[in-house]
Amino acid sequence: MTPTTTSQAHAHRHHFRFHLPHRHLTSVFGNDCFALKAEAFARFFGTPVFLVVQTLVVAIWIALNATGCTHFDIYPFILLNLAFSLQSAYAAPLILLAQTRQADRDKAHAEADAQHREDLATAAEQRQLLAAQETAKLLELMRQNTELTELVKDLSQRIEKLTYDMHCQLIKAS
């Protein structure tokens, strides 16, 4: 097996080989600590846990300020509005960036999957071609076998006739 054949055999066994050129897209924001935390934060925004926790924090905030237990943000809750504005100022770009990169990642995976399907189709065509060639060889071998069998039959009949003729000649001579 040549080195090229060995690497091709290895490539055929590695079912994610078409995804390798797109590995840089696996992390939406990159691979450093900040990028991983930013991605986790962006993904956390749409979870039920985030919505429940935010609802509880807002309810407690309003309850504490509306009942007079504390006066750090009295009605109309300007500080709460500021917190929501700040949250949306960071959340929106993170979510949009995550969606854009996810779309890029999905496109790259779709292209890799299409390449994989194309490779499978090509391999299937090659197998069909090889099967057709092998079938043709088998048919040729069967034809040759039939010819040889007929030749052996003819030769056997001739030997039998010659043996019979010699037997008749020997009996006449004795």
Rosetta constraint file for C-alpha pairs under 8 A:
AtomPair CA 1 CA 5 HARMONIC 6.02 0.50
AtomPair CA 1 CA 6 HARMONIC 6.35 0.50
AtomPair CA 2 CA 6 HARMONIC 6.18 0.50
AtomPair CA 3 CA 7 HARMONIC 6.16 0.50
AtomPair CA 4 CA 8 HARMONIC 6.09 0.50
AtomPair CA 5 CA 9 HARMONIC 6.05 0.50
AtomPair CA 6 CA 10 HARMONIC 6.19 0.50
AtomPair CA 7 CA 11 HARMONIC 6.03 0.50
AtomPair CA 8 CA 12 HARMONIC 6.16 0.50
AtomPair CA 9 CA 13 HARMONIC 6.42 0.50
AtomPair CA 10 CA 14 HARMONIC 6.31 0.50
AtomPair CA 11 CA 15 HARMONIC 7.68 0.50
AtomPair CA 11 CA 17 HARMONIC 6.50 0.50
AtomPair CA 16 CA 20 HARMONIC 6.76 0.50
AtomPair CA 18 CA 112 HARMONIC 4.91 0.50
AtomPair CA 18 CA 113 HARMONIC 7.20 0.50
AtomPair CA 18 CA 115 HARMONIC 6.79 0.50
AtomPair CA 18 CA 116 HARMONIC 6.41 0.50
AtomPair CA 19 CA 23 HARMONIC 6.61 0.50
AtomPair CA 19 CA 108 HARMONIC 7.74 0.50
AtomPair CA 19 CA 109 HARMONIC 6.48 0.50
AtomPair CA 19 CA 112 HARMONIC 5.46 0.50
AtomPair CA 19 CA 113 HARMONIC 7.89 0.50
AtomPair CA 22 CA 26 HARMONIC 7.58 0.50
AtomPair CA 22 CA 105 HARMONIC 7.63 0.50
AtomPair CA 22 CA 108 HARMONIC 6.25 0.50
AtomPair CA 22 CA 109 HARMONIC 7.54 0.50
AtomPair CA 24 CA 30 HARMONIC 7.93 0.50
AtomPair CA 25 CA 101 HARMONIC 7.46 0.50
AtomPair CA 25 CA 104 HARMONIC 7.62 0.50
AtomPair CA 25 CA 105 HARMONIC 5.67 0.50
AtomPair CA 26 CA 105 HARMONIC 7.14 0.50
AtomPair CA 27 CA 31 HARMONIC 6.26 0.50
AtomPair CA 27 CA 36 HARMONIC 7.49 0.50
AtomPair CA 27 CA 39 HARMONIC 7.91 0.50
AtomPair CA 28 CA 35 HARMONIC 7.85 0.50
AtomPair CA 28 CA 39 HARMONIC 6.55 0.50
AtomPair CA 28 CA 97 HARMONIC 7.97 0.50
AtomPair CA 28 CA 98 HARMONIC 6.07 0.50
AtomPair CA 28 CA 101 HARMONIC 5.60 0.50
AtomPair CA 28 CA 102 HARMONIC 6.89 0.50
AtomPair CA 29 CA 35 HARMONIC 4.82 0.50
AtomPair CA 29 CA 36 HARMONIC 6.81 0.50
AtomPair CA 29 CA 38 HARMONIC 7.23 0.50
AtomPair CA 29 CA 39 HARMONIC 6.31 0.50
AtomPair CA 29 CA 98 HARMONIC 7.69 0.50
AtomPair CA 30 CA 35 HARMONIC 5.40 0.50
AtomPair CA 30 CA 36 HARMONIC 7.08 0.50
AtomPair CA 31 CA 35 HARMONIC 5.96 0.50
AtomPair CA 31 CA 36 HARMONIC 6.17 0.50
AtomPair CA 32 CA 36 HARMONIC 6.26 0.50
AtomPair CA 33 CA 37 HARMONIC 6.25 0.50
AtomPair CA 34 CA 38 HARMONIC 6.03 0.50
AtomPair CA 35 CA 39 HARMONIC 6.15 0.50
AtomPair CA 36 CA 40 HARMONIC 6.20 0.50
AtomPair CA 37 CA 41 HARMONIC 6.02 0.50
AtomPair CA 38 CA 42 HARMONIC 6.11 0.50
AtomPair CA 38 CA 94 HARMONIC 7.46 0.50
AtomPair CA 39 CA 43 HARMONIC 6.13 0.50
AtomPair CA 39 CA 94 HARMONIC 7.76 0.50
AtomPair CA 39 CA 98 HARMONIC 7.21 0.50
AtomPair CA 40 CA 44 HARMONIC 6.08 0.50
AtomPair CA 41 CA 45 HARMONIC 6.62 0.50
AtomPair CA 42 CA 46 HARMONIC 7.89 0.50
AtomPair CA 42 CA 91 HARMONIC 6.79 0.50
AtomPair CA 42 CA 94 HARMONIC 5.65 0.50
AtomPair CA 42 CA 95 HARMONIC 5.59 0.50
AtomPair CA 42 CA 98 HARMONIC 7.10 0.50
AtomPair CA 43 CA 47 HARMONIC 7.46 0.50
AtomPair CA 43 CA 95 HARMONIC 7.71 0.50
AtomPair CA 44 CA 50 HARMONIC 6.52 0.50
AtomPair CA 45 CA 50 HARMONIC 6.01 0.50
AtomPair CA 45 CA 51 HARMONIC 7.73 0.50
AtomPair CA 45 CA 91 HARMONIC 7.52 0.50
AtomPair CA 46 CA 50 HARMONIC 6.95 0.50
AtomPair CA 46 CA 51 HARMONIC 7.49 0.50
AtomPair CA 47 CA 51 HARMONIC 6.59 0.50
AtomPair CA 48 CA 52 HARMONIC 6.07 0.50
AtomPair CA 49 CA 53 HARMONIC 6.05 0.50
AtomPair CA 50 CA 54 HARMONIC 5.94 0.50
AtomPair CA 51 CA 55 HARMONIC 6.02 0.50
AtomPair CA 52 CA 56 HARMONIC 6.17 0.50
AtomPair CA 53 CA 57 HARMONIC 6.14 0.50
AtomPair CA 54 CA 58 HARMONIC 6.10 0.50
AtomPair CA 55 CA 59 HARMONIC 6.02 0.50
AtomPair CA 56 CA 60 HARMONIC 6.04 0.50
AtomPair CA 57 CA 61 HARMONIC 5.95 0.50
AtomPair CA 58 CA 62 HARMONIC 6.09 0.50
AtomPair CA 58 CA 80 HARMONIC 7.95 0.50
AtomPair CA 59 CA 63 HARMONIC 5.95 0.50
AtomPair CA 60 CA 64 HARMONIC 5.93 0.50
AtomPair CA 61 CA 65 HARMONIC 6.27 0.50
AtomPair CA 62 CA 66 HARMONIC 5.67 0.50
AtomPair CA 62 CA 77 HARMONIC 7.76 0.50
AtomPair CA 63 CA 67 HARMONIC 5.87 0.50
AtomPair CA 64 CA 68 HARMONIC 6.32 0.50
AtomPair CA 64 CA 69 HARMONIC 5.20 0.50
AtomPair CA 64 CA 70 HARMONIC 5.86 0.50
AtomPair CA 65 CA 69 HARMONIC 6.23 0.50
AtomPair CA 65 CA 70 HARMONIC 5.38 0.50
AtomPair CA 65 CA 71 HARMONIC 5.66 0.50
AtomPair CA 65 CA 72 HARMONIC 7.20 0.50
AtomPair CA 65 CA 73 HARMONIC 6.19 0.50
AtomPair CA 65 CA 74 HARMONIC 5.52 0.50
AtomPair CA 65 CA 75 HARMONIC 7.40 0.50
AtomPair CA 66 CA 74 HARMONIC 6.84 0.50
AtomPair CA 66 CA 75 HARMONIC 6.95 0.50
AtomPair CA 73 CA 77 HARMONIC 5.30 0.50
AtomPair CA 73 CA 78 HARMONIC 6.67 0.50
AtomPair CA 73 CA 79 HARMONIC 5.90 0.50
AtomPair CA 73 CA 80 HARMONIC 7.39 0.50
AtomPair CA 74 CA 78 HARMONIC 7.81 0.50
AtomPair CA 77 CA 81 HARMONIC 6.39 0.50
AtomPair CA 78 CA 82 HARMONIC 6.17 0.50
AtomPair CA 79 CA 83 HARMONIC 6.16 0.50
AtomPair CA 80 CA 84 HARMONIC 6.26 0.50
AtomPair CA 81 CA 85 HARMONIC 6.14 0.50
AtomPair CA 82 CA 86 HARMONIC 6.10 0.50
AtomPair CA 83 CA 87 HARMONIC 6.07 0.50
AtomPair CA 84 CA 88 HARMONIC 6.12 0.50
AtomPair CA 85 CA 89 HARMONIC 6.01 0.50
AtomPair CA 86 CA 90 HARMONIC 6.51 0.50
AtomPair CA 87 CA 91 HARMONIC 5.84 0.50
AtomPair CA 88 CA 92 HARMONIC 5.60 0.50
AtomPair CA 89 CA 93 HARMONIC 7.19 0.50
AtomPair CA 90 CA 94 HARMONIC 6.41 0.50
AtomPair CA 91 CA 95 HARMONIC 5.96 0.50
AtomPair CA 92 CA 96 HARMONIC 6.02 0.50
AtomPair CA 93 CA 97 HARMONIC 5.89 0.50
AtomPair CA 94 CA 98 HARMONIC 6.04 0.50
AtomPair CA 95 CA 99 HARMONIC 6.08 0.50
AtomPair CA 96 CA 100 HARMONIC 6.07 0.50
AtomPair CA 97 CA 101 HARMONIC 6.09 0.50
AtomPair CA 98 CA 102 HARMONIC 5.89 0.50
AtomPair CA 99 CA 103 HARMONIC 6.04 0.50
AtomPair CA 100 CA 104 HARMONIC 6.31 0.50
AtomPair CA 101 CA 105 HARMONIC 6.05 0.50
AtomPair CA 102 CA 106 HARMONIC 5.96 0.50
AtomPair CA 103 CA 107 HARMONIC 6.06 0.50
AtomPair CA 104 CA 108 HARMONIC 6.14 0.50
AtomPair CA 105 CA 109 HARMONIC 6.12 0.50
AtomPair CA 106 CA 110 HARMONIC 6.01 0.50
AtomPair CA 107 CA 111 HARMONIC 6.16 0.50
AtomPair CA 108 CA 112 HARMONIC 6.12 0.50
AtomPair CA 109 CA 113 HARMONIC 5.96 0.50
AtomPair CA 110 CA 114 HARMONIC 6.04 0.50
AtomPair CA 111 CA 115 HARMONIC 6.15 0.50
AtomPair CA 112 CA 116 HARMONIC 6.12 0.50
AtomPair CA 113 CA 117 HARMONIC 6.14 0.50
AtomPair CA 114 CA 118 HARMONIC 6.11 0.50
AtomPair CA 115 CA 119 HARMONIC 6.10 0.50
AtomPair CA 116 CA 120 HARMONIC 6.18 0.50
AtomPair CA 117 CA 121 HARMONIC 6.14 0.50
AtomPair CA 118 CA 122 HARMONIC 6.14 0.50
AtomPair CA 119 CA 123 HARMONIC 6.09 0.50
AtomPair CA 120 CA 124 HARMONIC 6.09 0.50
AtomPair CA 121 CA 125 HARMONIC 6.18 0.50
AtomPair CA 122 CA 126 HARMONIC 6.18 0.50
AtomPair CA 123 CA 127 HARMONIC 6.13 0.50
AtomPair CA 124 CA 128 HARMONIC 6.16 0.50
AtomPair CA 125 CA 129 HARMONIC 6.13 0.50
AtomPair CA 126 CA 130 HARMONIC 6.07 0.50
AtomPair CA 127 CA 131 HARMONIC 6.00 0.50
AtomPair CA 128 CA 132 HARMONIC 6.11 0.50
AtomPair CA 129 CA 133 HARMONIC 6.22 0.50
AtomPair CA 130 CA 134 HARMONIC 6.10 0.50
AtomPair CA 131 CA 135 HARMONIC 6.02 0.50
AtomPair CA 132 CA 136 HARMONIC 6.18 0.50
AtomPair CA 133 CA 137 HARMONIC 6.25 0.50
AtomPair CA 134 CA 138 HARMONIC 6.12 0.50
AtomPair CA 135 CA 139 HARMONIC 6.12 0.50
AtomPair CA 136 CA 140 HARMONIC 6.20 0.50
AtomPair CA 137 CA 141 HARMONIC 6.14 0.50
AtomPair CA 138 CA 142 HARMONIC 6.07 0.50
AtomPair CA 139 CA 143 HARMONIC 6.16 0.50
AtomPair CA 140 CA 144 HARMONIC 6.18 0.50
AtomPair CA 141 CA 145 HARMONIC 5.98 0.50
AtomPair CA 142 CA 146 HARMONIC 6.09 0.50
AtomPair CA 143 CA 147 HARMONIC 6.25 0.50
AtomPair CA 144 CA 148 HARMONIC 6.13 0.50
AtomPair CA 145 CA 149 HARMONIC 6.02 0.50
AtomPair CA 146 CA 150 HARMONIC 6.14 0.50
AtomPair CA 147 CA 151 HARMONIC 6.11 0.50
AtomPair CA 148 CA 152 HARMONIC 6.04 0.50
AtomPair CA 149 CA 153 HARMONIC 6.11 0.50
AtomPair CA 150 CA 154 HARMONIC 6.13 0.50
AtomPair CA 151 CA 155 HARMONIC 6.04 0.50
AtomPair CA 152 CA 156 HARMONIC 5.89 0.50
AtomPair CA 153 CA 157 HARMONIC 6.16 0.50
AtomPair CA 154 CA 158 HARMONIC 6.21 0.50
AtomPair CA 155 CA 159 HARMONIC 6.05 0.50
AtomPair CA 156 CA 160 HARMONIC 6.04 0.50
AtomPair CA 157 CA 161 HARMONIC 6.10 0.50
AtomPair CA 158 CA 162 HARMONIC 6.01 0.50
AtomPair CA 159 CA 163 HARMONIC 5.89 0.50
AtomPair CA 160 CA 164 HARMONIC 6.06 0.50
AtomPair CA 161 CA 165 HARMONIC 6.05 0.50
AtomPair CA 162 CA 166 HARMONIC 6.04 0.50
AtomPair CA 163 CA 167 HARMONIC 6.02 0.50
AtomPair CA 164 CA 168 HARMONIC 6.14 0.50
AtomPair CA 165 CA 169 HARMONIC 6.18 0.50
AtomPair CA 166 CA 170 HARMONIC 6.06 0.50
AtomPair CA 167 CA 171 HARMONIC 6.20 0.50
AtomPair CA 168 CA 172 HARMONIC 6.27 0.50
AtomPair CA 169 CA 173 HARMONIC 6.14 0.50
AtomPair CA 170 CA 174 HARMONIC 6.24 0.50
